[in-house]
Amino acid sequence: MTDTLIVNARLVNEGRVVEGDLRISQGRIAAIGPGLTPGANDQVVDAAGRWLLPGMIDDQVHFREPGLEYKADMASESAAAVAGGLTSFMDMPNTSPPTLGADALEDKYRRAAGRVRANFGFYLGASNDNLEAVRTLDPKTAPGIKVFMGASTGNMLVDDPDTLDAIFREAPTPIITHCEDTPTINALMAEYRERYGDDIPARLHPDIRSREACIKSTRLALELARRHDTRLHVLHISTADELALFERGPLVDDAGRVRKRITAETCVHFLRFARPDYDRLGHQIKCNPAIKDPSDRAALQQAIADDVIDVIATDHAPHTWEEKQEPYVRAPSGLPLVQFALNAALECVHEGHFDIATVVRKFAHAPAQLFDVHERGFLREGYWADLVMVEDAPYTVKRSHVLSRCGWSPFEGTTFRSRIASTWVNGQLAWDGEALTGEPTGQRLEFAR
């Protein structure tokens, strides 16, 4: 490998912004500091004052493989991810077949090897009938156990009270939850279908996937976690109401140890869209839980600044354009986000909601800390060189730019004030600001437990 020396960068790491240089050697960060001297064989990259961040770690994606490759696969979506500055991902288990045992988990790792441009980890899913697989999971093989406490795809809705209690009591890794109350949603869906038939207006999606459904299910998850002292991470918080349920304060203590047992996450689409956008974008922004009101968006932005929300993620979930044109009851929920998620988060910085160090903390440091990711998520000497260079320059999203297999983005036509100038994965340039470069270099994530 040729060493790379990045000079004249603004490095953002662990709450600080410093001007300096960074050397990559053998795939890792070899040195950080001012005035590093180029070696005879160094490739020198002049950052010219651009931001240099640790690569983002997305702890919530649906890359659709196996079984739904007509929508997406690990290769296509990891390409979109590195183009967006996301260098590691953790993929959800609701594939076809679902990832409900050790064999299915290892099959996904085999599929990823040699094909994936970003580093990868895969969750084990919980169901009403795989408690033994949950109990015996090797904690070094998965970031966590995913529990759908609301409507989901396939055999993955865990609604048996005894099973839920046992999962929270015996899980050997963090539990991550999708919290929506299914009976509440089903009752509202029946009511709205009676009124509108199959073609319910998209703007009513947040009334069907209601805030009450979110709050009821989140309360149950927190009750179980507190009963069993479980490490719990609640995904995609979408309402202002739920924020009062979570602790305010830093994720880690002064020694860098995770101090919270229960943590909260929101997603970039909840920070950028709100109910008025349904009239413009329709089912493009239909997702579960639903994008809700402008007041919820503002509260979530503030909760990131206040350290109530610990993680920013995407919940990247691509569907084909044709599927999204179906009437409401058949149009699937989910949207493609990895390629423009960092741009979207940085818009919140430009708007003054929080600073760039906060984006790095929520989108890189915190996922690494919560899931015990080994030697990634920070700009530290000796760590893997997963890096993203960001330029503060206007960038307008066009459909032709989209690398996700679905071929569309809800951000089409949006002009962001920052663009992704370069991405390195394991020390190798993966995105040069215009195109993918080189071969896939993604590695299996290691969980230091």
C-alpha positions as CSV (number, residue, x, y, z in Angstrom):
1,M,0.0,0.0,0.0
2,T,1.1,3.6,-0.8
3,D,1.1,5.8,2.3
4,T,-1.2,8.8,2.1
5,L,-0.6,12.1,3.8
6,I,-3.5,14.5,4.1
7,V,-2.3,18.0,4.9
8,N,-4.0,21.3,5.8
9,A,-7.2,19.7,7.1
10,R,-9.6,20.8,9.8
11,L,-9.8,17.6,11.8
12,V,-13.0,17.1,13.8
13,N,-12.7,14.6,16.6
14,E,-13.9,14.1,20.2
15,G,-15.4,17.6,20.5
16,R,-12.5,19.5,19.1
17,V,-11.6,21.0,15.7
18,V,-7.9,21.4,15.0
19,E,-6.0,22.3,11.9
20,G,-3.4,19.7,11.0
21,D,-2.3,16.7,9.0
22,L,-3.0,13.0,9.1
23,R,-0.9,10.1,7.7
24,I,-2.4,6.8,6.5
25,S,-0.1,3.7,6.4
26,Q,-1.1,0.1,6.1
27,G,-4.7,1.0,6.2
28,R,-4.5,2.7,9.6
29,I,-4.0,6.2,10.9
30,A,-0.2,6.3,11.5
31,A,0.2,9.9,12.7
32,I,-1.9,13.0,13.4
33,G,-0.3,16.4,14.0
34,P,0.8,19.7,12.5
35,G,3.5,19.9,9.9
36,L,3.9,16.2,9.1
37,T,6.7,15.7,6.6
38,P,5.9,13.8,3.4
39,G,7.9,10.6,2.8
40,A,9.5,9.8,-0.5
41,N,6.6,7.6,-1.6
42,D,3.7,9.4,0.1
43,Q,0.7,10.4,-1.9
44,V,0.0,13.9,-0.6
45,V,-3.6,15.2,-0.5
46,D,-4.0,18.9,0.2
47,A,-7.3,19.3,2.1
48,A,-7.0,23.1,1.6
49,G,-9.0,23.7,4.8
50,R,-11.7,21.2,4.2
51,W,-13.2,19.2,7.1
52,L,-11.7,15.8,7.8
53,L,-14.0,13.6,9.9
54,P,-14.0,10.0,11.0
55,G,-16.2,8.0,8.6
56,M,-19.8,7.8,9.7
57,I,-21.0,4.5,11.3
58,D,-24.7,3.9,10.4
59,D,-26.2,1.5,12.9
60,Q,-29.5,1.1,11.1
61,V,-29.7,0.1,7.5
62,H,-31.8,-2.4,5.4
63,F,-29.6,-3.4,2.5
64,R,-32.2,-6.1,1.4
65,E,-30.0,-9.1,1.0
66,P,-30.8,-11.9,1.0
67,G,-34.1,-12.3,-0.8
68,L,-35.0,-8.7,-1.9
69,E,-32.1,-8.0,-4.3
70,Y,-34.5,-6.5,-6.9
71,K,-34.7,-3.5,-4.5
72,A,-31.0,-3.4,-3.3
73,D,-28.1,-5.5,-2.3
74,M,-25.0,-5.1,-0.1
75,A,-22.8,-4.1,-3.0
76,S,-25.1,-1.4,-4.5
77,E,-26.0,0.1,-1.1
78,S,-22.5,0.1,0.3
79,A,-21.4,2.0,-2.8
80,A,-24.1,4.6,-2.1
81,A,-22.9,4.7,1.5
82,V,-19.3,5.4,0.9
83,A,-20.3,8.1,-1.7
84,G,-22.1,9.7,1.3
85,G,-19.2,9.4,3.8
86,L,-20.6,6.4,5.6
87,T,-17.8,3.9,6.0
88,S,-19.4,1.3,8.3
89,F,-22.9,-0.1,8.5
90,M,-25.0,-2.4,10.6
91,D,-27.7,-4.2,8.7
92,M,-31.1,-5.2,9.9
93,P,-32.4,-8.8,10.1
94,N,-35.8,-8.5,8.4
95,T,-34.5,-10.0,5.1
96,S,-35.9,-13.1,3.3
97,P,-35.3,-15.4,5.1
98,P,-35.0,-13.3,8.3
99,T,-31.7,-13.5,10.2
100,L,-33.0,-15.5,13.2
101,G,-30.1,-17.8,13.9
102,A,-26.3,-18.2,13.8
103,D,-26.3,-19.9,10.4
104,A,-28.3,-17.1,8.8
105,L,-26.0,-14.5,10.4
106,E,-22.9,-16.1,9.1
107,D,-24.4,-16.4,5.6
108,K,-24.8,-12.7,5.5
109,Y,-21.1,-12.2,6.5
110,R,-20.1,-14.6,3.7
111,R,-22.2,-12.7,1.2
112,A,-20.5,-9.4,2.2
113,A,-16.9,-10.6,2.0
114,G,-15.1,-9.1,-1.0
115,R,-18.2,-7.4,-2.4
116,V,-18.9,-4.6,0.0
117,R,-17.3,-1.1,0.0
118,A,-18.0,-0.2,3.6
119,N,-17.3,-2.2,6.8
120,F,-20.2,-4.4,7.9
121,G,-22.0,-5.9,10.8
122,F,-25.3,-7.8,11.0
123,Y,-27.9,-7.9,13.7
124,L,-29.5,-11.1,14.9
125,G,-33.3,-10.8,14.9
126,A,-35.7,-11.8,17.6
127,S,-39.0,-13.5,17.1
128,N,-41.6,-15.2,19.2
129,D,-39.9,-18.6,18.7
130,N,-36.1,-18.1,18.5
131,L,-35.3,-17.5,22.2
132,E,-32.6,-20.1,22.2
133,A,-30.8,-18.4,19.3
134,V,-30.9,-15.1,21.2
135,R,-29.7,-16.7,24.4
136,T,-26.8,-18.5,22.8
137,L,-25.6,-15.7,20.5
138,D,-21.8,-15.1,20.5
139,P,-21.7,-11.4,21.4
140,K,-18.6,-10.9,19.2
141,T,-20.6,-11.9,16.1
142,A,-23.3,-9.2,16.0
143,P,-23.6,-5.6,17.1
144,G,-26.9,-6.4,18.9
145,I,-30.3,-8.1,18.8
146,K,-33.1,-6.4,17.0
147,V,-36.6,-6.6,18.5
148,F,-39.6,-5.4,16.5
149,M,-42.1,-4.3,19.2
150,G,-44.4,-3.2,16.4
151,A,-45.5,-4.3,12.9
152,S,-42.7,-5.6,10.9
153,T,-41.8,-7.7,7.8
154,G,-42.1,-11.5,8.2
155,N,-41.9,-13.6,11.3
156,M,-40.3,-10.8,13.4
157,L,-43.0,-9.2,15.5
158,V,-42.3,-10.1,19.1
159,D,-45.7,-9.6,20.9
160,D,-45.6,-12.5,23.3
161,P,-45.1,-11.0,26.8
162,D,-43.2,-13.9,28.2
163,T,-40.9,-14.0,25.2
164,L,-40.2,-10.3,25.4
165,D,-39.4,-10.5,29.1
166,A,-37.0,-13.4,28.5
167,I,-35.3,-11.6,25.6
168,F,-34.7,-8.5,27.8
169,R,-33.5,-10.7,30.7
170,E,-31.1,-13.0,28.7
171,A,-29.8,-11.0,25.7
172,P,-26.0,-11.2,25.7
173,T,-25.6,-8.0,23.6
174,P,-27.4,-4.6,23.5
175,I,-31.1,-4.8,22.4
176,I,-32.3,-2.4,19.7
177,T,-36.0,-1.9,19.3
178,H,-38.5,-0.6,16.8
179,C,-41.2,0.7,19.1
180,E,-44.7,1.1,17.7
181,D,-47.8,-0.6,19.2
182,T,-49.5,-2.8,16.6
183,P,-53.0,-3.0,18.0
184,T,-53.2,0.8,18.1
185,I,-52.0,1.1,14.5
186,N,-54.3,-1.6,13.3
187,A,-57.4,0.1,14.8
188,L,-56.5,3.4,13.2
189,M,-55.8,1.8,9.9
190,A,-59.3,0.2,9.9
191,E,-60.8,3.5,10.7
192,Y,-59.1,5.3,7.9
193,R,-59.7,2.6,5.4
194,E,-63.4,2.8,6.2
195,R,-63.2,6.5,5.4
196,Y,-60.9,6.6,2.4
197,G,-60.6,3.0,1.0
198,D,-57.2,1.9,-0.2
199,D,-56.1,5.4,-1.4
200,I,-55.6,7.1,2.0
201,P,-53.8,10.5,1.5
202,A,-50.1,10.2,2.4
203,R,-50.3,13.2,4.7
204,L,-52.4,11.0,7.1
205,H,-49.7,8.5,7.6
206,P,-48.5,10.1,10.9
207,D,-52.1,9.8,12.1
208,I,-52.2,6.1,11.4
209,R,-48.7,5.3,12.7
210,S,-49.5,7.6,15.5
211,R,-47.5,9.2,18.3
212,E,-49.7,7.3,20.8
213,A,-48.5,4.0,19.2
214,C,-44.9,5.1,19.5
215,I,-45.2,6.3,23.1
216,K,-47.0,3.2,24.3
217,S,-44.4,0.8,22.8
218,T,-41.4,2.9,23.9
219,R,-42.7,2.9,27.5
220,L,-43.0,-0.9,27.4
221,A,-39.4,-1.3,26.1
222,L,-38.0,1.0,28.8
223,E,-40.0,-0.7,31.5
224,L,-38.5,-4.1,30.5
225,A,-35.0,-2.7,30.2
226,R,-35.2,-1.2,33.7
227,R,-36.6,-4.3,35.2
228,H,-33.7,-6.4,33.8
229,D,-30.9,-3.7,33.6
230,T,-30.7,-4.4,29.9
231,R,-28.5,-2.3,27.6
232,L,-31.3,-0.9,25.4
233,H,-31.1,1.3,22.3
234,V,-34.4,2.7,21.0
235,L,-34.3,3.4,17.3
236,H,-35.7,6.2,15.1
237,I,-37.4,8.4,17.7
238,S,-39.9,10.5,15.8
239,T,-41.9,12.4,18.4
240,A,-41.3,15.2,20.9
241,D,-43.4,13.3,23.4
242,E,-41.0,10.4,23.7
243,L,-38.0,12.6,24.5
244,A,-39.1,13.1,28.1
245,L,-38.7,9.3,28.6
246,F,-34.9,9.5,28.1
247,E,-32.0,10.7,30.2
248,R,-30.3,14.0,29.3
249,G,-26.6,14.1,29.5
250,P,-23.4,12.8,27.8
251,L,-23.2,9.2,26.6
252,V,-19.8,8.5,28.1
253,D,-18.1,9.4,31.3
254,D,-14.7,11.2,31.6
255,A,-12.9,7.9,31.1
256,G,-14.8,7.2,27.9
257,R,-17.0,4.4,29.3
258,V,-20.7,4.3,28.2
259,R,-22.6,5.6,31.2
260,K,-26.2,5.3,29.9
261,R,-28.0,1.9,30.0
262,I,-30.8,3.2,27.8
263,T,-30.1,5.3,24.7
264,A,-32.1,7.0,22.0
265,E,-31.6,7.5,18.3
266,T,-33.2,9.6,15.6
267,C,-32.8,9.6,11.8
268,V,-31.9,12.2,9.3
269,H,-35.3,12.2,7.7
270,F,-36.9,13.2,11.0
271,L,-34.5,16.2,11.1
272,R,-35.2,17.3,7.5
273,F,-38.9,16.5,6.7
274,A,-42.2,17.2,8.4
275,R,-45.9,16.7,7.8
276,P,-46.2,19.5,5.1
277,D,-43.7,17.6,2.9
278,Y,-46.2,14.7,2.3
279,D,-48.1,16.9,-0.1
280,R,-45.0,17.4,-2.2
281,L,-43.3,14.0,-1.8
282,G,-46.1,11.6,-1.0
283,H,-45.1,8.0,-0.4
284,Q,-41.4,8.9,-1.0
285,I,-41.3,9.8,2.6
286,K,-43.7,7.2,3.9
287,C,-41.7,5.3,6.6
288,N,-42.3,3.6,9.9
289,P,-42.4,5.2,12.4
290,A,-43.9,8.1,10.4
291,I,-42.4,11.6,9.9
292,K,-44.6,13.8,12.0
293,D,-45.1,17.5,12.7
294,P,-42.7,20.5,12.4
295,S,-42.8,20.8,16.2
296,D,-41.5,17.2,16.5
297,R,-38.7,18.0,14.0
298,A,-37.7,21.0,16.0
299,A,-37.8,19.1,19.3
300,L,-35.6,16.3,17.8
301,Q,-33.0,18.8,16.6
302,Q,-32.9,20.4,20.0
303,A,-32.6,17.0,21.7
304,I,-29.5,16.2,19.7
305,A,-27.9,19.5,20.9
306,D,-29.1,18.7,24.5
307,D,-27.7,15.1,24.5
308,V,-31.1,13.5,24.9
309,I,-30.7,11.8,21.5
310,D,-27.4,9.9,21.5
311,V,-27.2,8.7,17.9
312,I,-28.1,9.9,14.4
313,A,-28.7,7.1,11.8
314,T,-30.5,6.6,8.5
315,D,-32.9,3.6,8.6
316,H,-32.0,3.4,4.9
317,A,-34.7,1.2,3.4
318,P,-35.0,1.4,-0.4
319,H,-38.0,0.4,-2.4
320,T,-38.5,0.6,-6.2
321,W,-40.0,3.8,-7.6
322,E,-42.9,1.7,-9.0
323,E,-43.7,0.3,-5.5
324,K,-43.8,3.8,-4.1
325,Q,-46.5,4.8,-6.7
326,E,-49.0,2.3,-5.4
327,P,-52.0,3.4,-3.3
328,Y,-51.4,4.0,0.3
329,V,-52.2,0.6,1.7
330,R,-49.8,-1.1,-0.8
331,A,-47.0,1.5,-1.0
332,P,-44.2,0.1,1.2
333,S,-42.6,2.2,4.0
334,G,-39.0,3.2,3.9
335,L,-36.7,5.5,1.9
336,P,-33.1,5.5,0.6
337,L,-30.9,7.7,2.6
338,V,-27.3,6.6,3.0
339,Q,-25.8,8.6,0.1
340,F,-27.1,12.0,1.3
341,A,-27.4,11.5,5.1
342,L,-24.3,13.3,6.1
343,N,-25.1,16.2,3.8
344,A,-28.6,16.3,5.4
345,A,-27.1,16.3,9.0
346,L,-24.7,19.0,8.1
347,E,-27.6,21.2,6.9
348,C,-28.6,21.3,10.6
349,V,-25.2,22.6,11.3
350,H,-25.5,25.4,8.7
351,E,-28.9,26.2,10.2
352,G,-27.4,26.6,13.7
353,H,-29.2,23.7,15.4
354,F,-25.9,22.1,16.5
355,D,-22.2,22.1,15.5
356,I,-20.1,19.8,13.3
357,A,-18.5,18.2,16.3
358,T,-22.0,17.1,17.5
359,V,-22.6,15.4,14.1
360,V,-19.4,13.5,14.4
361,R,-20.2,12.6,18.0
362,K,-23.7,11.3,17.1
363,F,-22.9,9.7,13.7
364,A,-19.5,8.2,14.3
365,H,-18.3,8.2,18.0
366,A,-21.5,7.1,19.6
367,P,-22.3,4.1,17.4
368,A,-18.7,2.9,18.0
369,Q,-19.0,3.3,21.7
370,L,-22.5,1.8,22.1
371,F,-21.8,-1.3,20.1
372,D,-18.1,-1.8,21.1
373,V,-16.8,-1.4,17.6
374,H,-13.1,-2.0,17.7
375,E,-10.7,0.7,16.5
376,R,-13.1,2.7,14.4
377,G,-15.3,5.8,14.7
378,F,-12.5,8.2,15.8
379,L,-9.5,10.0,14.4
380,R,-6.9,8.2,16.6
381,E,-3.4,7.0,15.8
382,G,-3.5,3.2,15.3
383,Y,-7.2,3.2,14.4
384,W,-8.4,2.1,11.0
385,A,-8.3,4.9,8.5
386,D,-12.0,5.3,7.8
387,L,-12.2,9.0,6.8
388,V,-14.5,11.5,5.1
389,M,-13.4,14.8,3.7
390,V,-16.2,17.4,3.5
391,E,-16.2,20.6,1.6
392,D,-18.5,23.5,2.3
393,A,-19.7,24.1,-1.2
394,P,-23.2,23.9,-2.7
395,Y,-24.3,20.5,-4.0
396,T,-27.6,19.9,-5.7
397,V,-28.9,16.3,-5.8
398,K,-30.0,14.9,-9.2
399,R,-31.5,11.6,-9.9
400,S,-28.5,10.7,-12.1
401,H,-26.3,10.9,-9.0
402,V,-28.2,8.2,-7.1
403,L,-26.2,5.0,-6.6
404,S,-28.8,3.0,-4.7
405,R,-30.3,0.4,-6.8
406,C,-33.8,1.9,-6.4
407,G,-32.6,4.9,-8.5
408,W,-34.3,7.7,-6.6
409,S,-33.9,9.9,-3.6
410,P,-36.4,12.1,-1.6
411,F,-33.6,14.7,-1.7
412,E,-33.7,15.2,-5.5
413,G,-33.6,18.9,-6.3
414,T,-32.3,19.8,-2.8
415,T,-29.2,22.0,-2.7
416,F,-27.0,21.2,0.3
417,R,-24.4,23.6,1.5
418,S,-21.8,20.8,2.0
419,R,-20.6,18.0,-0.3
420,I,-18.6,14.8,0.2
421,A,-15.2,15.5,-1.3
422,S,-13.5,12.1,-0.5
423,T,-14.1,8.9,1.5
424,W,-11.4,6.5,2.6
425,V,-12.2,3.0,3.9
426,N,-9.5,1.0,5.6
427,G,-7.0,3.5,4.2
428,Q,-8.0,3.2,0.6
429,L,-9.7,5.9,-1.4
430,A,-13.3,4.7,-2.1
431,W,-14.9,7.9,-3.3
432,D,-13.1,10.8,-5.0
433,G,-15.9,13.3,-4.9
434,E,-17.2,12.4,-8.3
435,A,-17.0,8.6,-8.6
436,L,-16.3,5.4,-6.8
437,T,-12.6,4.3,-6.9
438,G,-10.8,1.0,-6.5
439,E,-12.2,-2.3,-5.4
440,P,-14.3,-3.1,-2.4
441,T,-12.3,-2.9,0.8
442,G,-14.9,-3.3,3.5
443,Q,-14.1,-5.5,6.4
444,R,-16.2,-7.3,9.0
445,L,-16.6,-5.2,12.0
446,E,-15.1,-6.4,15.2
447,F,-17.0,-6.0,18.5
448,A,-14.6,-5.7,21.5
449,R,-16.6,-7.6,24.1
